[in-house]
Amino acid sequence: MMSKQTGRLAVLAALPAAVLLTVGVSSPVFAAEETPAFQLDLEQLNDSGSKATALVSLRGDEMTVWIKSEGMVPGQPSAQHLHGSTEGHDFVCPDNSADTNNDGILNNTEATVHYGDINIALTVSGDTDAATSGLAVDRMPVADDEGKISYKRTIKVGQDVVEKIKDLHIVQHGIDPNGNGKYDFEGAGKSELDPKLPQEATAPANCGEVKGAAVGSVPVGGIETGSGAAERSMSTGTMVGAAGAASATVAGVLFAVRRRAASGATAGKTGGAA
């Protein structure tokens, strides 16, 4: 399990508008507004080589999220979400020791036990609901040719998120273990969530805690341990065929993925998804 320092919360209270916050990736800079904000350092999973720094601020029922990432798969879309629980359950970012089947890849099912299901999908446009937009491959950010992502969006959130923001954290998905610059089946085989999808597209690339739970805490409840619709939406919401950026191998299954997404969303509504 990663150390508390890895997921340490930095509270940036009432910063002047002129203050610039320089963060941990290569020279990205955030302009902080005059509002309390929370910094997250996203550290690599799956030896992805990716890292990111995020800043989350709240003003009323509006949440602004900035993310600066590097080391992502160039030209490929990256699913990214706010994970965790607003119901008092503790979750943490895992490390590679959470690879319980010892296949060398920390897959999404193994990791969800530790970081919880999707609370908010951090899309670039449209809605951010976990059930409907965890799978919005055409509305997730795409890394540039250098593997960098620069993301900023302000969205409306529920009162539960406002009150429990310190209990949530951010995860970005998409890895390239064979280094060929695309999501395919050669690097890590099939996704455990859907054999039609490559594991590279669904596996987590990094994770950062807004507020880490005590190391070694045990997740509570079925949905929080990955049995809810959020897990299904991650399987169907892998970065497949987004905005022409995903590989032809993955794009060929987009229609099947979206059909599965529809059935997953329906199941989530009837099964009490988070």
C-alpha positions as CSV (number, residue, x, y, z in Angstrom):
1,M,0.0,0.0,0.0
2,M,1.4,3.4,-0.8
3,S,2.5,5.7,1.9
4,K,0.3,8.4,3.4
5,Q,2.8,11.0,2.1
6,T,2.1,9.8,-1.5
7,G,-1.5,10.8,-1.2
8,R,-1.0,13.8,1.1
9,L,-3.5,16.6,0.9
10,A,-2.3,20.1,0.5
11,V,-4.8,22.8,1.4
12,L,-4.4,26.0,-0.5
13,A,-6.6,28.4,1.3
14,A,-7.7,31.8,-0.1
15,L,-4.8,32.2,-2.5
16,P,-4.6,35.6,-4.3
17,A,-5.5,35.4,-8.0
18,A,-1.9,36.5,-8.9
19,V,-0.4,33.5,-7.2
20,L,0.8,30.7,-9.5
21,L,1.0,27.2,-8.2
22,T,3.8,25.3,-9.8
23,V,3.3,21.5,-9.5
24,G,5.0,18.2,-9.9
25,V,5.0,17.4,-13.7
26,S,7.3,19.1,-16.1
27,S,6.6,22.8,-15.7
28,P,2.8,22.9,-15.7
29,V,1.4,25.9,-13.9
30,F,-2.0,26.4,-12.3
31,A,-3.4,29.8,-11.7
32,A,-5.1,29.6,-8.3
33,E,-8.4,31.5,-7.7
34,E,-9.4,33.2,-4.5
35,T,-11.0,30.0,-3.1
36,P,-9.8,27.1,-1.0
37,A,-8.3,24.4,-3.2
38,F,-7.0,20.9,-2.7
39,Q,-3.9,19.5,-4.5
40,L,-3.5,15.9,-5.5
41,D,-0.3,14.3,-6.7
42,L,-1.2,11.4,-9.0
43,E,1.5,8.7,-9.0
44,Q,2.0,5.9,-11.5
45,L,0.4,2.5,-11.4
46,N,1.4,-0.4,-13.6
47,D,4.8,1.1,-14.1
48,S,3.1,3.3,-16.6
49,G,5.6,6.1,-16.3
50,S,2.7,8.6,-16.0
51,K,2.3,11.2,-13.4
52,A,0.0,14.1,-12.9
53,T,-0.9,16.9,-10.5
54,A,-4.5,18.0,-10.0
55,L,-6.1,20.9,-8.3
56,V,-9.7,20.7,-7.1
57,S,-11.6,23.8,-5.9
58,L,-15.2,24.3,-4.7
59,R,-17.3,27.4,-4.9
60,G,-20.9,26.7,-3.8
61,D,-22.1,23.7,-5.9
62,E,-19.5,24.2,-8.6
63,M,-16.3,22.2,-8.6
64,T,-13.3,23.2,-10.8
65,V,-10.8,20.5,-11.6
66,W,-7.4,21.2,-13.2
67,I,-5.2,18.2,-14.2
68,K,-1.7,18.3,-15.8
69,S,-0.5,14.9,-16.8
70,E,2.5,13.5,-18.6
71,G,3.7,10.0,-19.5
72,M,0.2,9.0,-20.9
73,V,-0.1,7.0,-24.1
74,P,0.4,9.6,-26.9
75,G,-2.6,10.2,-29.1
76,Q,-4.8,7.9,-27.1
77,P,-7.8,8.9,-24.9
78,S,-7.6,8.5,-21.2
79,A,-10.6,7.7,-19.0
80,Q,-10.4,9.8,-15.8
81,H,-12.7,9.8,-12.9
82,L,-13.2,11.1,-9.3
83,H,-13.3,7.8,-7.3
84,G,-14.2,7.0,-3.7
85,S,-17.2,7.3,-1.4
86,T,-19.3,10.2,0.0
87,E,-20.8,7.9,2.5
88,G,-17.9,7.6,5.0
89,H,-16.2,4.6,3.5
90,D,-12.4,4.7,3.3
91,F,-10.5,4.1,0.1
92,V,-6.9,4.5,-0.9
93,C,-4.8,4.5,-4.0
94,P,-3.3,1.0,-4.4
95,D,0.1,0.0,-5.6
96,N,1.2,-2.8,-7.8
97,S,1.1,-5.3,-4.9
98,A,-2.7,-5.2,-5.4
99,D,-2.2,-7.4,-8.5
100,T,-3.8,-10.4,-6.7
101,N,-3.7,-12.7,-9.7
102,N,0.0,-12.0,-10.2
103,D,-0.2,-11.6,-13.9
104,G,2.0,-8.5,-13.8
105,I,-0.9,-6.0,-14.5
106,L,-3.0,-4.3,-11.9
107,N,-6.3,-4.5,-13.6
108,N,-9.3,-2.3,-13.0
109,T,-11.2,-4.9,-11.0
110,E,-8.2,-5.4,-8.6
111,A,-7.7,-1.7,-8.2
112,T,-11.4,-0.8,-7.7
113,V,-11.4,-2.8,-4.5
114,H,-8.9,-0.2,-3.2
115,Y,-9.9,3.1,-4.8
116,G,-13.7,2.6,-5.1
117,D,-16.2,3.0,-7.9
118,I,-16.6,6.1,-10.0
119,N,-18.2,9.1,-8.4
120,I,-17.8,11.6,-11.2
121,A,-16.6,11.1,-14.8
122,L,-14.1,13.9,-15.6
123,T,-15.2,14.4,-19.2
124,V,-14.3,17.3,-21.4
125,S,-17.9,18.2,-22.2
126,G,-21.5,17.0,-21.6
127,D,-22.6,15.3,-18.4
128,T,-20.3,13.8,-15.8
129,D,-22.6,11.1,-14.3
130,A,-20.8,7.9,-13.6
131,A,-23.5,5.6,-15.1
132,T,-23.8,7.5,-18.4
133,S,-20.4,9.1,-18.9
134,G,-17.9,6.7,-17.4
135,L,-18.1,5.2,-20.9
136,A,-18.1,8.5,-22.9
137,V,-15.0,7.7,-24.9
138,D,-15.6,10.6,-27.3
139,R,-15.6,13.1,-24.3
140,M,-12.5,12.0,-22.5
141,P,-9.2,13.9,-22.9
142,V,-6.7,12.7,-25.4
143,A,-3.0,12.8,-24.8
144,D,-0.9,14.9,-27.2
145,D,2.0,13.6,-29.2
146,E,4.2,13.9,-26.2
147,G,1.8,12.0,-23.9
148,K,0.7,15.1,-22.1
149,I,-2.8,16.0,-21.0
150,S,-4.0,19.5,-19.9
151,Y,-7.5,19.5,-18.5
152,K,-9.7,22.1,-16.8
153,R,-13.4,22.0,-16.3
154,T,-16.0,23.5,-13.9
155,I,-19.0,21.3,-13.2
156,K,-21.9,21.3,-10.8
157,V,-21.8,18.7,-8.1
158,G,-24.1,17.4,-5.3
159,Q,-24.0,18.5,-1.7
160,D,-22.5,15.1,-0.8
161,V,-19.4,15.8,-3.0
162,V,-19.1,19.3,-1.5
163,E,-19.2,17.9,2.0
164,K,-17.0,14.9,1.3
165,I,-14.6,16.2,-1.3
166,K,-11.6,15.3,1.0
167,D,-12.6,11.6,0.9
168,L,-12.3,11.4,-2.9
169,H,-9.5,11.0,-5.3
170,I,-8.6,10.9,-9.1
171,V,-7.7,8.0,-11.3
172,Q,-6.5,8.1,-14.9
173,H,-6.6,5.0,-17.1
174,G,-4.7,3.7,-20.1
175,I,-1.2,2.1,-20.3
176,D,1.2,0.9,-22.9
177,P,3.4,-1.8,-21.4
178,N,4.8,-3.0,-24.8
179,G,5.6,0.6,-25.8
180,N,4.1,0.5,-29.3
181,G,2.1,3.7,-28.8
182,K,-1.4,2.3,-28.9
183,Y,-3.9,0.2,-27.0
184,D,-3.7,-3.3,-28.3
185,F,-3.9,-6.9,-27.1
186,E,-0.2,-7.6,-27.4
187,G,1.0,-5.8,-24.4
188,A,-1.3,-7.2,-21.7
189,G,-3.9,-9.3,-23.4
190,K,-7.6,-9.0,-23.0
191,S,-9.4,-6.9,-20.4
192,E,-10.8,-8.8,-17.5
193,L,-13.9,-6.6,-17.9
194,D,-14.6,-7.5,-21.5
195,P,-12.5,-9.9,-23.7
196,K,-13.2,-7.8,-26.7
197,L,-11.2,-5.0,-25.2
198,P,-7.5,-4.7,-24.6
199,Q,-6.3,-4.7,-21.0
200,E,-4.1,-1.7,-21.9
201,A,-7.2,0.5,-22.3
202,T,-8.9,-0.3,-19.0
203,A,-6.0,-0.6,-16.6
204,P,-5.3,2.4,-14.3
205,A,-2.2,4.5,-15.2
206,N,-2.1,6.7,-12.0
207,C,-4.0,7.6,-8.9
208,G,-3.9,10.5,-6.4
209,E,-5.8,10.9,-3.2
210,V,-7.6,14.1,-2.1
211,K,-7.5,12.7,1.4
212,G,-6.1,9.2,1.9
213,A,-7.8,6.8,4.3
214,A,-5.7,5.0,6.9
215,V,-3.4,2.7,5.2
216,G,-4.7,-0.8,5.3
217,S,-8.3,0.2,5.9
218,V,-10.9,-2.3,4.6
219,P,-13.5,-1.0,2.0
220,V,-17.1,-1.4,3.2
221,G,-20.1,-2.3,1.0
222,G,-20.7,-4.1,-2.3
223,I,-20.7,-1.1,-4.6
224,E,-17.6,0.4,-3.0
225,T,-15.7,-2.8,-3.7
226,G,-16.4,-2.6,-7.4
227,S,-19.5,-4.7,-7.8
228,G,-21.7,-1.8,-8.9
229,A,-22.5,-0.3,-12.3
230,A,-19.5,2.0,-12.1
231,E,-17.2,-1.0,-12.8
232,R,-19.3,-2.0,-15.8
233,S,-19.2,1.5,-17.1
234,M,-15.4,1.5,-16.9
235,S,-15.3,-1.7,-18.9
236,T,-17.5,-0.2,-21.6
237,G,-16.0,3.2,-21.2
238,T,-12.5,2.3,-21.9
239,M,-10.7,4.6,-24.3
240,V,-11.9,3.0,-27.4
241,G,-12.3,4.8,-30.7
242,A,-12.4,8.3,-29.1
243,A,-12.3,11.2,-31.6
244,G,-10.3,9.1,-34.0
245,A,-7.4,8.8,-31.6
246,A,-7.7,5.2,-30.5
247,S,-6.1,2.4,-32.5
248,A,-8.0,0.6,-35.3
249,T,-7.9,-2.6,-33.3
250,V,-9.9,-1.0,-30.5
251,A,-12.1,1.2,-32.7
252,G,-13.4,-2.0,-34.4
253,V,-15.3,-3.0,-31.3
254,L,-16.8,0.4,-30.5
255,F,-20.3,-0.6,-31.5
256,A,-20.2,-3.7,-29.3
257,V,-18.8,-1.6,-26.5
258,R,-21.7,0.9,-26.7
259,R,-24.3,-1.8,-26.8
260,R,-22.8,-3.3,-23.7
261,A,-22.7,0.1,-22.1
262,A,-26.5,0.5,-22.5
263,S,-27.1,-2.8,-20.8
264,G,-24.6,-1.9,-18.1
265,A,-26.3,1.4,-17.4
266,T,-29.7,-0.3,-17.2
267,A,-28.4,-2.9,-14.8
268,G,-26.8,-0.1,-12.7
269,K,-30.1,1.7,-12.3
270,T,-31.9,-1.5,-11.2
271,G,-29.0,-2.6,-8.9
272,G,-28.5,0.6,-6.9
273,A,-25.4,1.9,-8.6
274,A,-23.3,4.7,-7.0
